[in-house]
């Protein structure tokens, strides 16, 4: 009986040793699993913030394209007039440019509601009377008037 008890004790000790090794391995696996879960959670959070950032970038790109389109559309009605002599006594540039265009191109070129909306000189400041002339940028109210003016100037050789 004593011998049987010793055998049983040795086998129990072997089983206890195996159970302890398995418990240690299970603890290491649980620790590795916790680390993996925390890294996965961190990656998912970063992916979520990246998605939000990408949506913002897409919206900004769409707004930038829209702004560029609106800027291009606003320049659609512009005419650039060059080599007009500088004059200090022009008080209403819009009226002056309307008269100049009608005089040079004829009133039949434009519609009945021809109107110059905005006019300004550009490119460089006018410092002295004999300096080179600056361009005049005129914004016409209707793009068809601008197209008619461009078409007419293309047919003419020189305007004075």
PyMOL commands that set and color helices and strands:
alter all, ss='L'
color gray80, all
select helices_A, chain A and resi 2-74+93-105+107-109+143-155
alter helices_A, ss='H'
color red, helices_A
select strands_A, chain A and resi 78-81+116-122+135-140
alter strands_A, ss='S'
color yellow, strands_A
deselect
rebuild
show_as cartoon
